[in-house]
Amino acid sequence: MNGLRAVVVCLVIACAAVVAPAAAVSPGWSALPVPAATPPVTVSDLAARGPGEAWATGYEQAADGPRPMLYRWDGTAWSRDTGFPGAGEPGLLGKVQFVGEEVWIFHDRWGTAEILRRSAAGWSTVPLPQTLWTYQDFTAVAGAAWVVGEDDTGLKVLHYDGSRWTAQSTPDGVRYLMGITARTAADAWAWADTTTGAAVLRWDGTLWRDAKVPLPPDSNVHTILPEPSGRVTIGGSRYVDGAPRTYLTTWNGHTWRTTYPPLGDTSAEAMVRGPDGALWLPVRSDRAFQSKYARVDGSRTAFSYGPERTRAIDVKPRALARAGFSLLSFGTVEIYGSKPNLMSERLGG
């Protein structure tokens, strides 16, 4: 009987050895080639619709100033797109948004701003109704888009309903909007500097109101992630003894809860929800030749490194995006003896 039991145990172990590795292997980050730009380059944003389409924006340097920079991922490789209006003129590209089957990109044409729209028919533009001194942020969803910034009269919130632009007012005491995002045309979020400190505003389809989010004292907000499930995650930093400390404040449908993952003074601006359900964000690396990423899943925080890059002295992922079952990263790498140029990495496949 003991001999039979031993045989059964051995068979179980053998089966586990065959089945388990496929589930247990944790895929690492791999480098993706990116066509070079004119250094030094600046990366603005990265967005993906799925495994076969992603767009990255920013600007490179030219003799007459910055030039807009646009790259497309087709599921296999990165390529540069130079067919959009104003591609050869001074300016820069900002946030990328997917609206239905279209791609919308904020384009600052050296002071005069517009929204680039790419559909199956090609590129078109949506001009802004006025020129602002500064353009702080942009977001778009089906049926609505917002641009926030300032002119000589102060704060401006410009709203586009698909046919016309209108200016929206904000609650008393709001001095500046640092960013904006939206889940639907009737559910948008903005983070603001007010006379009493940082605050979160919410658009309900009619008015902007103070969302009454219990942010940590002496803090600021880097980003807000509203998700289709109703969950909302706010990332920012709080000053403790004169030094910033990253925090996450999450709405679970019933209450707000704040945690302090071991992220130091990491900016949460590039934070995304990964395909594994965890939060991912790039962090300052302790290795000059490798990027570093944090994975935050509830109370657990883990770190992973990108591939080793020969003679690199600074590897900086600037933006992350979920692309199907993988994560895409886009940023800059500085190789010894040269100025920063573009890099991209992928986790999963």
C-alpha positions as CSV (number, residue, x, y, z in Angstrom):
1,M,0.0,0.0,0.0
2,N,2.9,2.3,0.9
3,G,4.4,1.6,-2.5
4,L,1.2,2.5,-4.3
5,R,0.9,5.7,-2.3
6,A,4.5,6.6,-3.3
7,V,3.7,6.0,-7.0
8,V,0.6,8.3,-6.8
9,V,2.5,11.0,-5.0
10,C,5.2,10.9,-7.7
11,L,2.6,11.2,-10.5
12,V,1.0,14.2,-8.8
13,I,4.3,15.9,-8.5
14,A,5.2,15.1,-12.1
15,C,1.9,16.5,-13.4
16,A,2.4,19.7,-11.3
17,A,5.8,20.1,-12.8
18,V,4.4,20.0,-16.3
19,V,1.4,22.2,-15.7
20,A,2.6,24.8,-13.1
21,P,5.4,26.6,-14.9
22,A,3.2,28.1,-17.6
23,A,1.1,29.8,-14.9
24,A,4.0,30.5,-12.5
25,V,6.3,32.2,-15.0
26,S,6.2,36.0,-14.6
27,P,7.0,37.7,-17.9
28,G,9.6,40.5,-17.7
29,W,9.9,43.8,-19.4
30,S,11.4,43.8,-22.9
31,A,12.8,46.7,-25.0
32,L,10.9,47.9,-28.1
33,P,12.8,49.8,-30.8
34,V,11.6,53.3,-31.4
35,P,12.6,55.5,-34.4
36,A,14.9,58.2,-33.1
37,A,13.8,61.9,-32.9
38,T,16.0,65.0,-32.7
39,P,17.3,65.1,-29.1
40,P,16.7,66.2,-26.5
41,V,13.1,64.9,-26.7
42,T,10.1,65.3,-24.3
43,V,7.4,62.7,-24.0
44,S,3.8,64.0,-23.2
45,D,1.4,61.0,-23.3
46,L,0.7,57.4,-24.2
47,A,-2.6,55.8,-24.8
48,A,-3.6,52.4,-26.2
49,R,-6.9,51.1,-27.5
50,G,-5.8,47.4,-27.3
51,P,-2.9,45.3,-28.2
52,G,-2.8,46.5,-31.8
53,E,-3.0,50.3,-31.5
54,A,-1.3,52.8,-29.3
55,W,-0.2,56.4,-29.8
56,A,2.6,58.3,-28.1
57,T,3.1,62.1,-28.2
58,G,5.6,64.8,-27.3
59,Y,8.0,67.1,-29.0
60,E,11.6,67.2,-30.3
61,Q,14.0,70.1,-30.8
62,A,14.5,72.0,-34.0
63,A,16.4,75.2,-34.9
64,D,13.2,77.3,-34.7
65,G,11.9,75.7,-31.5
66,P,10.1,72.5,-30.5
67,R,8.4,70.3,-33.1
68,P,5.4,68.0,-32.5
69,M,6.3,64.3,-32.3
70,L,3.8,61.5,-32.9
71,Y,4.4,57.7,-32.8
72,R,2.1,54.8,-33.5
73,W,2.2,51.2,-32.3
74,D,0.6,48.6,-34.5
75,G,1.0,45.6,-32.3
76,T,4.3,44.8,-33.8
77,A,6.5,47.9,-34.0
78,W,6.6,51.6,-33.4
79,S,6.5,54.0,-36.4
80,R,6.5,57.8,-36.7
81,D,3.5,59.6,-38.1
82,T,4.2,62.8,-39.9
83,G,0.9,63.2,-41.8
84,F,-1.1,65.2,-39.3
85,P,-1.8,68.9,-39.8
86,G,1.0,71.1,-38.6
87,A,3.5,68.2,-38.3
88,G,6.3,70.3,-39.8
89,E,5.6,73.5,-37.8
90,P,6.7,74.6,-34.4
91,G,4.5,73.3,-31.6
92,L,3.9,70.3,-29.4
93,L,1.5,67.4,-28.9
94,G,-0.2,66.7,-25.5
95,K,-2.7,64.2,-24.3
96,V,-4.1,61.4,-26.4
97,Q,-7.7,60.2,-26.1
98,F,-9.8,57.5,-27.8
99,V,-13.3,58.7,-28.7
100,G,-15.3,56.0,-30.4
101,E,-13.3,54.9,-33.4
102,E,-11.3,58.1,-33.5
103,V,-8.1,59.3,-31.9
104,W,-8.1,62.8,-30.4
105,I,-4.9,64.6,-29.6
106,F,-4.3,68.1,-28.1
107,H,-2.1,70.2,-30.4
108,D,-0.5,73.4,-29.3
109,R,0.6,75.2,-32.5
110,W,3.0,77.5,-30.7
111,G,0.2,79.4,-28.9
112,T,-2.8,78.6,-31.1
113,A,-4.3,75.3,-30.0
114,E,-6.6,72.8,-31.6
115,I,-7.7,69.2,-31.3
116,L,-6.4,66.7,-33.9
117,R,-8.9,64.1,-34.8
118,R,-8.0,60.9,-36.7
119,S,-10.7,58.7,-38.2
120,A,-10.7,56.1,-41.0
121,A,-11.0,59.1,-43.4
122,G,-7.8,60.7,-42.2
123,W,-6.9,63.7,-40.1
124,S,-9.1,66.7,-39.3
125,T,-9.0,69.5,-36.7
126,V,-11.3,71.1,-34.1
127,P,-10.1,74.7,-33.4
128,L,-10.4,76.2,-30.0
129,P,-12.8,79.2,-29.6
130,Q,-10.0,81.4,-28.2
131,T,-6.3,81.5,-27.5
132,L,-5.1,81.0,-24.0
133,W,-1.9,82.1,-22.3
134,T,-1.4,78.6,-21.0
135,Y,-3.1,75.2,-21.8
136,Q,-3.0,73.0,-18.7
137,D,-4.8,69.9,-19.7
138,F,-7.3,68.2,-22.1
139,T,-9.7,65.3,-22.0
140,A,-12.3,63.8,-24.4
141,V,-15.0,61.2,-24.3
142,A,-18.0,60.4,-26.6
143,G,-20.1,63.6,-26.7
144,A,-17.7,65.9,-24.8
145,A,-14.3,67.4,-24.6
146,W,-12.7,69.9,-22.2
147,V,-9.6,72.1,-22.4
148,V,-8.5,73.9,-19.2
149,G,-6.0,76.8,-18.9
150,E,-5.7,80.5,-18.4
151,D,-5.9,83.8,-20.2
152,D,-5.5,87.4,-19.1
153,T,-8.8,87.2,-17.2
154,G,-7.9,84.0,-15.3
155,L,-9.0,80.4,-15.2
156,K,-10.8,79.0,-18.3
157,V,-12.7,75.8,-18.6
158,L,-13.7,75.3,-22.3
159,H,-16.3,72.6,-23.1
160,Y,-17.0,71.0,-26.5
161,D,-20.3,69.2,-27.0
162,G,-19.6,67.9,-30.5
163,S,-20.8,71.0,-32.3
164,R,-19.9,74.1,-30.3
165,W,-17.7,75.4,-27.5
166,T,-18.9,77.0,-24.3
167,A,-17.1,78.4,-21.2
168,Q,-17.9,76.7,-17.9
169,S,-17.7,78.2,-14.4
170,T,-16.1,76.6,-11.4
171,P,-17.0,76.9,-7.7
172,D,-15.9,79.9,-5.8
173,G,-12.4,79.8,-4.4
174,V,-10.9,77.8,-7.3
175,R,-7.8,79.5,-8.5
176,Y,-6.3,77.0,-10.9
177,L,-7.1,73.7,-12.5
178,M,-4.0,71.4,-12.7
179,G,-5.7,68.5,-14.6
180,I,-8.9,67.1,-15.9
181,T,-10.2,63.6,-16.9
182,A,-13.6,62.1,-17.7
183,R,-15.5,58.8,-17.6
184,T,-18.5,60.0,-19.6
185,A,-19.9,63.3,-21.0
186,A,-21.8,63.7,-17.7
187,D,-19.1,62.5,-15.3
188,A,-15.8,64.4,-15.4
189,W,-13.2,65.1,-12.7
190,A,-10.7,67.9,-12.2
191,W,-8.0,68.6,-9.6
192,A,-7.7,72.2,-8.5
193,D,-5.7,74.6,-6.4
194,T,-8.1,76.6,-4.3
195,T,-7.9,79.2,-1.6
196,T,-8.0,76.4,1.0
197,G,-5.6,74.0,-0.7
198,A,-5.9,71.1,-3.1
199,A,-9.4,69.9,-4.0
200,V,-11.2,67.6,-6.4
201,L,-14.1,68.9,-8.6
202,R,-16.7,66.8,-10.3
203,W,-18.9,67.6,-13.4
204,D,-22.4,66.0,-13.2
205,G,-23.6,67.1,-16.6
206,T,-24.9,70.4,-15.3
207,L,-22.4,72.0,-12.9
208,W,-18.9,71.7,-11.5
209,R,-19.0,71.0,-7.8
210,D,-16.6,70.3,-5.0
211,A,-16.5,66.5,-4.8
212,K,-15.7,66.7,-1.1
213,V,-12.8,64.2,-1.3
214,P,-11.0,63.9,2.0
215,L,-7.5,64.5,0.7
216,P,-4.5,64.2,3.1
217,P,-3.6,67.6,4.6
218,D,-0.8,69.5,2.9
219,S,-1.1,67.5,-0.2
220,N,-1.5,67.9,-4.0
221,V,-3.0,65.7,-6.7
222,H,-1.1,64.2,-9.7
223,T,-3.8,62.2,-11.4
224,I,-7.3,60.8,-11.1
225,L,-8.4,57.4,-12.5
226,P,-12.2,57.1,-12.9
227,E,-13.0,53.5,-14.0
228,P,-16.1,52.0,-15.7
229,S,-16.8,50.0,-12.5
230,G,-17.3,53.2,-10.5
231,R,-14.0,52.9,-8.7
232,V,-12.0,56.1,-8.6
233,T,-8.3,56.3,-7.6
234,I,-6.5,59.5,-6.9
235,G,-2.7,59.7,-6.8
236,G,-0.7,62.5,-5.3
237,S,1.8,63.5,-2.7
238,R,1.7,64.8,0.8
239,Y,4.5,66.8,2.4
240,V,5.7,65.2,5.6
241,D,8.6,66.9,7.5
242,G,9.3,69.0,4.3
243,A,9.5,66.0,2.0
244,P,6.9,64.7,-0.4
245,R,5.3,61.2,0.2
246,T,3.1,59.5,-2.3
247,Y,-0.4,58.6,-1.4
248,L,-3.4,56.9,-3.0
249,T,-7.0,57.8,-2.2
250,T,-9.6,55.3,-3.5
251,W,-13.4,55.4,-3.8
252,N,-14.8,51.8,-3.6
253,G,-18.4,52.8,-4.2
254,H,-19.1,53.5,-0.5
255,T,-16.2,55.4,1.1
256,W,-12.8,57.0,0.4
257,R,-9.7,55.3,1.8
258,T,-6.2,56.7,1.8
259,T,-3.0,54.5,1.8
260,Y,0.7,55.3,1.6
261,P,2.5,52.6,-0.5
262,P,6.3,52.5,-0.1
263,L,6.9,54.7,-3.2
264,G,8.8,57.6,-1.6
265,D,8.3,60.8,-3.5
266,T,7.2,59.1,-6.8
267,S,4.9,61.2,-9.0
268,A,1.7,59.3,-9.7
269,E,1.0,61.2,-12.9
270,A,1.7,58.1,-15.1
271,M,-0.3,55.7,-13.0
272,V,-2.5,53.2,-14.8
273,R,-4.7,50.2,-14.0
274,G,-2.8,47.2,-15.5
275,P,-4.3,44.1,-17.1
276,D,-3.7,42.2,-13.9
277,G,-6.0,44.6,-12.0
278,A,-3.2,46.2,-10.0
279,L,-2.0,49.8,-10.3
280,W,1.3,50.3,-12.1
281,L,3.5,53.4,-12.2
282,P,7.2,54.2,-13.1
283,V,9.4,55.1,-10.2
284,R,12.9,56.6,-9.8
285,S,15.3,53.8,-10.5
286,D,18.3,52.9,-8.3
287,R,20.0,51.5,-11.4
288,A,21.2,54.0,-14.1
289,F,21.0,51.4,-16.8
290,Q,17.5,50.1,-16.1
291,S,14.0,51.5,-15.7
292,K,12.0,50.6,-12.6
293,Y,8.2,50.1,-12.1
294,A,6.0,49.7,-9.1
295,R,3.0,47.4,-8.9
296,V,0.5,48.3,-6.2
297,D,-2.2,45.7,-5.4
298,G,-4.1,46.6,-2.2
299,S,-1.6,46.6,0.7
300,R,1.2,44.9,-1.4
301,T,3.8,46.8,-3.4
302,A,6.3,45.1,-5.7
303,F,9.0,46.4,-8.0
304,S,10.3,45.2,-11.4
305,Y,13.1,46.4,-13.6
306,G,13.2,47.0,-17.4
307,P,15.9,45.4,-19.6
308,E,19.5,46.4,-19.1
309,R,20.6,49.1,-21.6
310,T,24.3,49.3,-22.5
311,R,26.0,52.5,-21.5
312,A,22.8,54.1,-20.3
313,I,23.1,56.7,-17.6
314,D,19.4,57.6,-17.2
315,V,16.3,55.5,-18.2
316,K,13.0,57.4,-17.6
317,P,9.7,55.9,-18.5
318,R,7.3,58.9,-18.8
319,A,4.0,57.2,-19.6
320,L,2.3,53.9,-19.2
321,A,-0.8,52.4,-21.0
322,R,-2.6,49.1,-20.9
323,A,-2.6,47.4,-24.3
324,G,-4.7,44.3,-24.1
325,F,-3.0,41.8,-21.8
326,S,0.3,43.8,-21.8
327,L,1.6,47.1,-20.5
328,L,3.3,49.6,-22.8
329,S,5.9,52.1,-21.5
330,F,7.2,55.1,-23.4
331,G,9.9,57.5,-22.3
332,T,13.5,58.6,-22.7
333,V,16.9,57.0,-22.4
334,E,20.2,58.9,-22.1
335,I,23.2,57.0,-23.4
336,Y,26.6,58.1,-22.2
337,G,27.9,60.8,-24.5
338,S,24.6,61.7,-26.1
339,K,21.3,63.6,-25.3
340,P,18.1,61.8,-24.2
341,N,16.2,60.1,-27.0
342,L,13.2,57.8,-27.1
343,M,12.7,54.4,-25.5
344,S,9.8,52.0,-25.1
345,E,9.3,48.8,-23.1
346,R,6.6,46.2,-22.8
347,L,5.5,43.8,-20.1
348,G,3.7,40.7,-21.4
349,G,3.0,40.0,-25.0
